[in-house]
Amino acid sequence: MTFTNDLHSHPDIRTIRDLMQNFPHPWFLAGGWALDVAGGRVYREHEDLDICIYREHMPAILEYFADWQISVAIPGEHRLEPGTRVEDTLPPRYGLHLHRGEEFLEILLTDREGDIIPFRRNTAISMPRSQFERVDAAGLPYVAPEWQLLYKAKEGRAKDEEDFQVHVPMLTEDGRVWLLRALSTHLPGHPWILKLSC
């Protein structure tokens, strides 16, 4: 596929818009795509397409994707099991792999407590829903970039370091402060803390 930095003409973005246009509940681009939408262009190639959906809407997911094969990732075991019922996806399970022919989509189930979004890996960290939910000028929904960078901080992959270097300068001041505090709580001593403090 030819790389393009024109975000809204990218095949992945067109695909997810078409796929989710009739889903009756909120959904948000996640992963590296969330960062690129926040930045307004495609900064690097992406291997997959992740979206975030609130866990409370799992019944609607099963109905909406009834003609897809749905599997749930088993945390810590590097394996998948069929995810045909809500009971199959209860915490600590959170990752769904959906296949239909050559199509693939990963759905991340996110918990919500009223208007507060707890961070799954450390519930001492949370974010107001008003900060978590973002929409770009073209109406494309995505998770807050500071939230996505917090998840990437633990991975230690080259692409995560690249995403940090590219996207931190574009954070709002509030977003930068939130990420600094969250990292200090979740991963004290992480090298990004010093960089955010400068």
N, C-alpha and C positions, 0 to 999 in steps of 0.2 A: 504494500500500500504506500502511496506517495505521501510523505509527511507534509502537513499544512498547519500553519499557525492560526488560520482563520477558524476560530472556535465553533461558531454556529453552523458552518458548512461541513464540519468534520463528520464522517460517516457514523462514528460512535454516538455523537450528540444527536444527529438526526434519528438514529435507531432508537435511542432511549426516549426521546420525545414521542415518537410514534407509538412505541410500546406502552408507555405509561399514560398516554393522553386521557384514557377513560378510567384510570384507577381512582376510586372515590375518596381516597385519604391522602394526607401529605406524604411526599417522598422527596428525597434529596440525593443528589450526586455526592458520593463519598470518595475516599482514596485520593490518588493524585489528580483525578478529574476535578474534585472539589476545589483544589488549590488553583488549577488552571482557570476554572470558571471565575474564581475570586480575582484572579489577575487579568482576566479579560482576553486571554489568548492561549494557544497551546504551546507550552514551553518545552515539552519532551514527548516522546512516544509513550503510549500506555499499553501494557500487556493485557489488561482486563478492564471490565466495567463493573463498578460497585455502586449500589445505591443503599441508602439508609431508610428504613421504615420503622415506625414505632411498633413495638412488640404487641401492643393492644390491638393492632390491626391484622394480626396473623390470620384470623378467620377469613378476612377479605382477601389476603394474599392467596390462600388456598383456593378460593373461588375464582379469583381473577386469573390465576395461572393453572387452572384445572387441566389444561391440555399440555402442560410441561411436566417433565420429570423433576421432582423436587427431592433433594437430599439435604440432610443436615450434617454439618461438620461436628465431630465429637471433640471437644476441647482436650488438648494434651495427648490425643491418641492418633492424630494424623490419618483419620479414616472418616468415611461417610456412611450414614444410614438413611433409609427412606424417611422422608418427612411428610407424611400424608395426613397427619393429624396435628392439631395444636399441641397436644400432649407430647408429641415427639420433639417439640422445639422449646420446651420450658427451660429456664435458666438451670445450669450455666451455659446452655447451648444458645448460640446467637447467630451463627453463620449458615446461610442457605445457599446451595448450589443448584441452579435451575438450568435444565437443558431442554431444547426442542430442536431436533435435527442438528444443524451446525451452529445454532444459536446458543449462547451461554450468558448467564447473568448471575452475579453474586449479590445477595441481599443480606445486609447487616441489620439485625433486629436491635433496636435501641429502646431502652426503658425510659419511661417518663413518669414523673411524680408531680402531677398537676402541671405547673409551669416551670418545673425544674428538671433538667436533664442530668442524671448522675453519670459520672464517668465509670464505665464498667470495670476497669482494672483497679480502680481505687475510689470507693464511694465517698471518701472525704473530699473529693473534688466534684464540682458540679458546675453547671452553666445555666443561666436563665434561658428559657425557650426563645425569648425575643432576641437573644444574642446567638443562639445555636442555629436558628432557621434563617437562611439567607436566600435572596432571589436576585438575579442579575437584571440588568435593564431590559433584557429580552424575555424575562419571565422564567428563566431556568433556575430551579431550586438547587441549593447545595448547602452542605454543612459548613459552619464557621471554619475558616482556615486555621485559626489557632487551635481549635479542637482536633482537626485532622493532624496537625503537626505534633500534638501531644501523643497521639497514637504512634506516629512515625518515629518518635524519639527513642523508643525501646528497640526498634527493629535493627538499627545499625547498618542498613544497606546503603550502598553507594547512592542509589536514587533518592533515598530519604535525606541524606546529607545534602544532595543537590537541591532537593525541594526546599530544605531549610534555608540554604544560602540564597535561593532565588526569591522566596516568598516572604521571609521575615521582614525585609525592608518595606513590604507593601501592607503589613499589618497596621491596623489603627493603633493608637496609643493604648486604648483600653484592651485591645486584643493582645498586644505585646505584654502588658502588665499581667493579664490573666494567664498567659502561657508561662511567664516567668514564675508566678506563684504556684501554678499547677506542677511545673517541672520540679520546683524546689520541694514540693510535698511528695510527689510520686517517685522521682528519680534524683534525689539529692546527690550532688557531685557530677551530674551530667554536664559534659562540656558545653552544651548549648546555653546553660545557665549563665556562664561567664559572658558569652557572646551577646546574650539578651540584656545583660547588665551594663554593657558599654554605652 
